[in-house]
């Protein structure tokens, strides 16, 4: 009797019917646990350097393979992911990319920045990125290609490290010490090239120098043979809402850095900030 009586309650939790957490007294959001699993798997697919298979997704997520199989099948059915590699691996699907593109296109920051970024690209003839902070990293929401043959391998949606990229350093340098340390304590300090800073004290010194200069530098730290300069855009409340970077192959790097890159970069950030609101010019 007690066994059969427990089945409806278990079934209710399985399908996501809302229930009350007796420890907190708060009503749980219906379906939140299942939705979180879908998002976790989707994020793993998005972040993977190469398309993962079910085994890798199961290992990375900690979910059983049958659970991952069901999640993957549902995501495929909705067009959020697609099968690759003969059907054994998975990548982002057209529906998700379309949804993301609508978000980026309608972003107030992107709308305020896009023609300014085009002018910056035309002036420097180098690749320009617009990035925003996201879950302990920076994500590119706009990229304007250099007209030269040699270009960056990045794309819109690429996530880069806070401590090795110029946009990440520019963002961190605008934060209060407590805000910065909260992010740094969880930063992986992964080595991408022989120039990447992996010592936390060295990163802190770099961020102090960034704040004093008013712009960030990536000296082949995120990608070999690529140097970048980054600066923050401050929003209407005076806080950084995004960052702009100029990426230059080392063989094409000009000696007149201030005139060629820094001055136009800072001017672009000020113009974008002014468009976001009068208080953003602080």
C-alpha angles and dihedrals in degrees: 000000000000090000094054092043091057094056098076091051091050090046090051092054091046093056093043102252109167117259137172122259101227092203095057102019089229123136110242117231109253112252094004095128094050092044091051090056091052091049092047092054092043090051091050090053091048094049098044116113089215127021108278128220128222093269092056092044090050092050094046096045099037090229121132116260094247089055091049090047090055093046093048092048091051093047090050092049090056093047092244092122135019133209116251135175094046092314099303099098134044141223136175115293132228095254093057092045090049092051091048093049091054090052093050094044092053095043111125089218094052093045091051092047109038102088091039089054090050090054090049091050092048092049096048099030087218136112115281125202131192112201138179131197115262129172097331095319139070120253125201112236095173135025128182114194124229113248089230122098095244108070143165119274092220125110139191107288095032112140119216135188122270092222104042103038125075091230091052094049091046090053096046092049091062095055128093115258093256093049091048094048091049089060096039094054089063096038111117093213089213117188112238099165137003088268097055115120108235099164113092094215090052089051091051091051090049091052091050089052089047092054091049094048094044092228138065130238130209107194099193088302099127100032129013116253092011124108122190139190119203138184136181129247112217118214130219091285093052094253124121111265097175145339137237126213139188115212120202131180107238094238089058097043113128124224095223091074098162095053098034099045120356102053095047091043094053091044090053092051091050091050093050091046091052090053091054093058143310094262091056093074091075 
